[in-house]
């Protein structure tokens, strides 16, 4: 339905009502019904009427006297709210029934009492038929007769006013059309419904159609009624001003006593009702559309579980056909405890929101659902409508997320635990290895030297185990980050050969690097991780090869613009791997066993290598023959890089040539007494004239720095009272420039220090990891002083 149909177009009618209200506004109800308009040109007759009215029992009557029809019409124009009009039919400006017709045509609502000097009953009857309320013969009525006629007018006005008020409230108007005399009359509400301001006068129904008046509708109504005698229907009308309204029409045709055909009927404005009906239809259509298309199950059932209606999604959820479901009890689909809880809440609260239930389908599969329901009374019984949403997938996703979060938390806890254990083990390991290094440099006999060497070697193995466990933990948590920088592949391979050469010398193995000419020298990737993979594979090959060779092959598998795929192979002539163990060698904590021995190690090296390769998009594999040797190979894609300059590190067995820094002033901030001793003795053994001051914590260090000058600070991180981070921050931000600018090296057992680079955030220049390598410690001190 077009919204314009419901636009109210009553403005002009309201203006007419306001005008009428203003006419009555200054008078009381009693005064309104007791104003009399006397239209009489004979002064004697007029005076007689006034006398008779004074003698009557009517109170508060006020007579307005006019002598011509013109004056009377002007008076009515100003105020047409008279209780009655006493009208003489013989006036100077109008005579006979024309006078009455003119007055009623203009003011049909007024009660007219005709005054006539002719004692002719037929004349009076004609006056009444013309529209007068009553007629009085001059000289033949007394005060009682006059009062009776006027009182009837007053009461009639009250009744008509109540009728008009009722019609206004109900939007119902009445109308009448006399066919033979062509007279059309309508109540005020008819005019309001059609949004008409001016009343129509001297128009027939045919005239309405010709002039395009909104009342032209009455022509078709009377024609239809003429054929069927009685009609009742709803139609659409067009108001004055163009507005559209819906009305209900009832009309009937009858004959009067003088055989005149009279059409009478009522019209009720039902626009608001129609709008409500249309809104209801639209609402029902929307509901039906939602009901039909909803992916959620929607059903209506009695409180005891009998289905009344349901949509297609309900059948899909429960897994039954329509016929099967109608025979089922809806409440039986709910798990027993949940059913009791659900029904109890529904009866108590009349509504249930997001109630979680489990529904068992026909197939036996359990679905997790949320149900929203409302309890209502219909035709004397309690029913509830329900919307059920299948949240099984969401539930599973939530469970997976919870499991994932739990796994992540578990991994984090494991990582924290391993890091903590690593720290706690590295601290005493620093003392063991440090003391071993110091003792082994003293005068020892052969037996003593062997004992200390065994301690040192075992400690190094234990340190390797700690490092491997920490590395695999980092890889498994997914926190490992890969660099993408230019580096010299030739230099990396050369460094690897130098580092590993001393190990192959111990076993007198042939150690060879075969690099294809088409492998680019400069590539882009994570140099450290590539070196770590190769170090693990080569170290593994050396460990399991007692004679023969260990060879490294580097090949260019394919090359395109900007990238190259390189294959690395580490081949050995070692013990080989049984066929049934090949698939397990990359698993964590897998160690090689032979009938003669179990090889030392954590079983983590190959697992670390595999993870590092695969997390960079590469592939790793192996070929092995028991007793003949193995080939481990992996391929990775690198970007082609730009030329870089890299230095070759000294081989492990070479002695570092450092300048003898006599007079070096060093502050060692360390809380562990044994580590204090190891660091001090190691440094004093290397430098002849070094001044070492020791502080047990950061707070003491700050006080010492206020009194004494230093060249460099070695700072432990984990200390009581004030740790290394806070101490460094204080030095950098709150101490004089000559102190704040001192080089600070972290000495820590936190293995992750190089990865999180937290030491840099607090202003430390570099770090040395415990257990520290004396050579590395000397190099870094020399770098910063």
ABEGO torsion letter per residue (X at the ends): XBAAAABBBAAAAAAAAAAAAAAAAABBAAAAAABBBBBBABAAAAAAAAAAAAABABBGBBBBBBABAAAAAAAAAABAABABBBBBABBAABBEAAAAAAAAAABAABBBBBBBABBBAAAAAAAAAAGBABBBBBGABBAAAAAAAAAAAAAAAAAAAAAAAAAAAAGBBBBBBBAAAGBBBBBAAAAAAAGBABBBBGBBAAAAAAAGBAAAAAAAAAAAAAAAGBBBBBBBBBBBGGBBBBBBBBBBBBBBAAGBBBBBBBBBBAAAAAAAAAAAAAAAAAAAAAAAABABBBBBBBAAGBBABBBAAAAAAAGBBAAAAAABBAAAABBAAAAAAAAAAAAAAGBBBGBBBBBBBAAGBBBBBBBBBBBBBBGGBBBBBBBBBBAAAAAAAAAAAAAAAAAAAAAAAAAAAAAAAAAAAAAAAAAAAAAAAAAAABBBBAAAAAAAAAAAAAAAAAAAAAAAAAAAAAAAAGABBBBBBBBBAAAAAAAAAAAAAAAAAAAGBBBBBBBBAABBABBBEBAAAAAAAAAAAAAAAAAABABEBBBBBBBBABBBBGBBBBBBBBBBABAEBBAAAAAAAABBGBBBBBAABBBBEAGAAAAAAAAAAAAAGBBBBBBBBBGAEBBBBBBBBBBBBBBBBBBBBBBAABBBBBBBBBGBBBBBBBABAAAAAAAAAAAAAABABBBBBBBABAAAAAAAAAABBBABBBBBABBBGBBAAAAAAAAAAABBAAAAABBBBBBBABAAAAAAGAAAAAGBABBBBOBBBAAAAAAAAAAAX
